[in-house]
Amino acid sequence: MILLLSLSGALAAPLSLTYEQALEVAASKNPGLRGAQADVNRADGAVLAARAPFEPTVNASTSFFSSTSEGTAEFGNFFADTSGWRAQAGIAQTFSTGTSLGVDLSSSQNVFFYRLPDTGLEFTGDPQYQSSLVFTLSQSLLQGHRLAWNLQGVRSAKGARSAAEASRQSARQDALANTATAYWNVRTQKALVAIAEQTLAISEEQHRVVLALVEGGRLAPVEATRSEAAKVQAERAVIDAQSAHAAAQDALLLLIGEAPGQDVVVLSNPEEPTALALDADAVVERVLQGNPQLLAAKVVLDTRRAALAAARHGLLPSLGANASYALRGYESDLGGSFGELGRGELPEWSVGATLSLPVFNRADRGTAAQAEADVATAEIDAATLEGTLAQQARAQVRTLEAASRYVALATLNVRLGEETLAAERARLVEGRALQKDVIAAIKELDAARVESERARAAWQDALVALRRLEGRL
């Protein structure tokens, strides 16, 4: 369970985190990673929208109408009033095969009223009901019959979604790598504070020894001044180390989505630096298989290759076949019109084709040329990135191996510094060394301890960077 203590005032408890907890919190709360997840969610919505053209559509409508018209016949002028209603319902479906199918059922009522103003005669006709059931079918035969062509929108949306997911994975690796580096930096800075405090304690003890020797007449008074200056310098080093530690804590807090200003306690210890004999070829292979940036580049390449195939298909003429079949009913009552429709007494059908071919076809040829250039660019980008990542992987292997050796050398320097300081302090008490020699030994030991911690931090950073390249954080 993630241990998170919210800041609730100046007396808030420290935020204690293991390394695994820090990465887990960063994975859920890192601002950059949350933004990348929002891009993936947006791409999911685009994929859903792209499928809309292939969903069945149900439609229905109804209306009432009335109109008056004037005409002339052998018996003189007349007016005709027409009123009634219409109702229609249907379903249509477009398939990814380039097929469109529709079914419509409709019915209407018409009532006619005639007036002859010259004779004063008026006549109302019987209501007339017309019903029809119409089936329509169309099929693309050349351009538009391939699934890849008709699913361009869906494929493009899926490609964008894959690219967004690859970007999210890349952002995840960046966020986790930065968090890991910041986490170990907090520990390193804490260790540097401890070293500075230890050096200060040594300087204070040495100052007391020097004062005793000066009072005993065994050292010149100037040596007390020198030891006092060394102690002051050690105090300043403690202040600087504490400031750097606070800054490192704030950097980690921002990366895990927490407010800066809290005390952070790191509970984990880094991996112990060991001499490594990495197989550079195997590392390169893992990088080329798992690096999110390269995966994103391959997604772009695949998407553009599919777009090129569709653009070449678009060079074909547009040829479509269409057919329709209808059953109709026309009677003086609604039931009769549907009865006549059901008996199929008034059938109607048609079959045809439509051909469309631009004379010069510049638009489609231009689109295909652009798609070819896009594929070439994506291939170059992917190949270049592969080479760059392979070079970075080999360089990181060398960096990690060198860092391991630096840790061993730094550890040896610390031991030598401790032995040198002990020897110089003993010589000072015996009167065979100067105070400045002891101060120099203290500084050398301090520098050796700092260098040892920095070497360990560099080794840990190099390990994080390698795992980041491999996409394994």
N, C-alpha and C positions, 0 to 999 in steps of 0.2 A: 504494500500500500504506500502510495506516495505521501511523504511527510511534508506538509506545507503549512507553515504557520503565518497567518496574515499579520501584517503590520497594523497595530492599533494604538499608535502613539509612540512617544519617545522611548517608553520602557518595554517595547515589544520584544519577545524572546527571539533569539537568533534563528535563522532559517537553516536547518540542518539537512544536508542532502548527501546521499551516496552518488557515485558516478552514474549508476544506472537510473536513479531517480531524476537526476539533472537532465539526462537525455530524454527520459519519458516526458517530463514536464515541457521541455523544449519542443518535442514532437507535437504536443497538443496546444501550446500557448505561444510559441514563437510567432511574432507578428508577420514576418516574411512568409513563413510556412502557411499561416492561416490565409494570407492573400493568395498563395498558390493553390490552396484547396478551393478557394472561392472561384478561381479560374476553371478548375476541373468541374465544379458544380455548374458553372455557366455553360461549359461545353456539353455537359449531360443534357441540359435544356435544349441546346442547339440540335443535338442528335434527335431528341424527341420531336422537335419541330420539323426536322427534315423528313421524318416519316409521314407527316401529315398528308401529302398528296396521294398516298396509297391507302388512305383510310376510306371506308365506304361512307358515302354522304346520303343522308335521308333528307328529302325536301317535301314540303307541302305548302299549298297556297289555296286561298279561297277569295272570292270577290263577288260583289253584287253590282249590277250595271243597269243603266237605262239610257236610251238614246231616241231621238226623233229625227226622221229624215223626210225629205219631200221628193216626189216623183211625178211623172206624167205618163198617162196611158191613153188608150183610145176613148176611154170614158171620161177623161179630164184629169185635172190635178188631184193628187191624194197625198195624205200624210201617213207615215207609218211609225208607230211607237213600238220600240222593242225593249223589253226588260227581262231580267232573269238573274241567274247566278252561275258561277263556275267553281269547281273544286278539283284539285289535282294533288296527287301524292306519288312519290317515286323514290327510287334508290339508284345510286350510280357508284361505280367502282372503277378505279384505274389501277392496273396491275403493273408490276415491275417488268413484265414481259412486253410492254408496249401495247397492251390490250385494254380497251375501255368498254365497259358493259353498262347498259342502263335499262331500267324497267320503269315505265310511267303508266299510272292508271288515272284517268280523268273522266269527269262527267260534267254536263252543263244543262241548264234549262233555258229555253227561249220562249217568250210569250209575245205574240204580235197583235197590235191593235191598229186598224186602218180607219182613216177618216177621209171622206170625199166632200170637201166644202161646197162644191157646185150643186150636189144633189142632196146634201145633208145626211148621206148614208154613212153608218158606222158599222164596223165588223171586227169582232174579236176572234182570233184564231185559237185553235187548241194548243195548249203548251206542248212543246217539242223537247224531248230529252235525247241528248247524244252522249254516249259513253265510248271510251276507247282504251285499249290496252296495247302499249307500244313497246317493243323490244328493239334496242339498238346495239350494234356491235361494230367496233373499229379495231383494226390491227395494223401496226407499223410493220412494213415488210423489208425495208432497207435501213435507212437511218432511224434509229429508235427501237429496233427489235432486241438489242442486246441488254442484258441485265446491267452490265457495267455502265452503259450509257444512261439508262433510266434511273439508276441509283447514284448518279454523280453527286447530287445534293447530300444524300445519306453518307456516301463515302467521304465526301469532303468534311462533313461534320464529324464523322468518326475519326478521320485523320487529325482534325483539330483537337478532338478529345484526347487522342493518343499523345499528341504533342503537348497538350496541357498536363497530362499525367506524367510524361517524361520531365517536363519542367518542374512539376511538383516534386518528383523524385530527386531532381537536381537540387531544388531548393531545400529539400529535406536533408540531403547530404551536406549542403552548405551550412544549414542551421545546426545540425548535429556536430559537424566538425568544428564550427565556431564555438559551440557550447562546450565541447570537449576541451578545446584549447583554453577557453576561459576558465573552465573548472580546474584544470591542472595548473593554470597560471595563479589562481587564488591560492592553491596549496603551495606553489613555489614562492609566491610573495610572502605567505605566512612563514615559510621556512627561512626566507631572507630576513624577516623581522626577528626571528629567533636567533639567527646568526649575528645580526647586528646587536641584539641584546646581550648575547654571549660575549661578543667582542667588547661591549661596553663594560660588562662585569669584569673581564680580564683587565681592561684598561684601568678600572677603578681599583682593583686589587694591586695592579702594578704601581699605581700612583701612591697607594698606602705604603708599599714596600720602599719606594723611592724616598718618600718623606721620612721614613724611619732611618734610611741610610744617610740622608742629608743631615738629619738631626744628630746622627752618630758621628758625623764628620767623615764618613767614608765616600760621600759623593759631593760634588760641587752643587751649590744652590740652583745653578742653571738647569740641572737635570730635573728638579722639581717642576720648573716652568715647562720643560719639554713634556713631562708626563701629564701635566695639567692640560696642555694643548692637545695631546693625544686623546685624553678623556673627553674633552669638549668635541673633538672631531667624531668620536664614537657616538656621542649623544646626538649629534646632527644626523649621523647615519641611521640611527634608530628612528628619528622623526621622518626622514625620507622614506625608509622602508615601510613604516606604518602608513604613510600617504599613498605609496604605490599599492599596498595591500587593499586599502579602501577603494581605490580606483578599480582594481581588479574585481572586487566584489560587485561594484556597481555595473561593470561591463557584463558580468555573468547574470545579474538580476535582469538586466534589460533583455538579454537573449532568451531568458526563460519566461518573459512576459510578466515580471514582477517589478514593483516600484523600487527604484534605487534608494540607498540610504540604510538598508537593513544590514545587520551582521550576518555573514554566511559562514557556516561551519561545514567544511568538506570532510566527509566521513571515510572516504575510500583512499586507498594508497595506490599509486600508479604501478603498472607492471614493472618488475625488476629488470633493468636493462641487462641484456645478455648478448653475448657474441652471436651474431646471426650469419647464416650461410644461405641466403635466399637464392632461389632459382629465378634469375631475371626473366627468362623466357616464360616461365609459368606465371610470374607476376604480370607480365605484359598480356598474356592470354586472359587472365582474370579481369584485367582492366578493360580489354577490348570486348569482353562479354558482359560486363556489368556496369560500365560507366554510364551514368544517366545522360550526359551530353551526347555521347555517341549514339545511344539508343534514340534520342530525339532526332539526331541527324538522319538516322536510318528511317525513322517514321516519315520525315519530310521527303526523303528519296522515294520511298514506296508510294507515297501519296502523289508525287509528281509523275512517277511512271504510270500510275493508273490514269492520271489526267491526260497523259500523252496518248495512251491507248484509246481513251474516249474521244480525244480531239481527232485522231486518225479515223475513227468510226464516223465522226461528224462530216467527213469529206464526202460521204455517200449522198446520193439524191434522197429526197424525202418522198417516199411512196407508201401510201396507206390504203388499205381495203376497208370498205364499210358496207354494212348490211343492216336492214331494218325489216321488222315484220310487225303488222298491226292487225288487231281485231276491233271492229267497231259495231256499235249498235245505235239505231236511230228510230225511236218510237215516241208515241204520245204520252207514255208514262215511264217513270224511272225504272221500275222493275222490268218492263218490256224491253227497254234499251239494253239493260244488262243481260237479259235472256238472249236477245239477238246476238250480243257480243259473245256470250258463252257458246252459242251454237256455231259460231264461226261462219255466219252467212255473208259477212262483209269483210273478207280478208284483204290485206294490202301488204305488198312487200317491195323491196328495192335492193339492188346490189350495185356497188360502184367502186371506183378507185380514184385516188387523187395523187398526181405527181407534181412535185415542186423541185426545180433545179435552178439555182442562181447561174447566170450565164458565165461569169468569171469565178465565182465562188471565192472571192477575195477574203471574206470574213472567216470562213472555215479554214482556208489555207493559212491565213495569218495566225489564227488561234493555234493550229498545229505547229507552226514554226516557233511560236512563243513557248509552247509546251516542251518542244525539243530542247530549246535553250535552257528552260527551267530544270529539266532533267540533267543536262550537262553540268549546270552550276551545282546542283545538289550532289552529283557524283564527285565533283572536285572537292566540295566542302567536306563530304564524308571521308574521302581518302586523305585529305589534309589533316582532318581531326584525328584520324587513326594514327597517322605518323606522329603527330604532336603528342598524343597520349602515350604512344609507345616510348617516345623519347623521355617524357615526363616520368613514366613508370621506371625506366632504367635509372634515371637520375635520382629518383626517390629511393630506390634500392641502395644506390651508392651512398646517399645522404644518411640513410638509416644505419648502414654498416659503419660509416665513419662516426656517427653519433655514438654508437655502442663503444667504439674504441676511445672516443673522447671521454666517456663516462669512466672507463677504467683508468685512464691517465689522470683525470681530475681526482678520483678517489685516492690514487697514489700520492698526488700532490698534497692532499689534506693530511695524510699520515706523515709525510715528510715535514709539512709545516708545523704540525704538533710537536714532532721530535725536535725541530730546530728551535721553536719557542722555549721548550723545556730546557734545552741546552743553554740558550742565551740567558735565561733567567738564572740558571745555576751559576753561570760564569759571572753575571753581574753581582751576585751575592758574594762570590769569591774575589771580586775586584779585578777580574780578568776580562771584563767586557764593559762597554759603554751603554748608557741608557738608550741612546739612539739605535743601537743594535737590537735591543729588546723591542723598541717601538717598531722597527722595520720588520722584525719577526712576527709581531702581532698583526701588522698590516698584511704581510704575506700569507699568514694563516687565514685571516679574514677573506682575502681575495681568493684563496684556494677553496674555502668553503662555499663562497658565493659562486665561483666557477663550477664547483661540483654540482650545486643545485641547478644552475643554468644548463649544465650539460645533460642532467637527467631530464629537465624540462624540454630541451631540444630533442632528445631521443623520443620522448613521449609525443611531441608535436610531429616529428617525422613519421611516427607510427600512425598517428591520426590522419596525416596527409595521405599516406599510402592507402589506408582503408577508404578514405574519401575518394581517391582515384578509382578504386575497385568498386565503389558503390556498396560497401559492406558495413557502413555505420548504422 
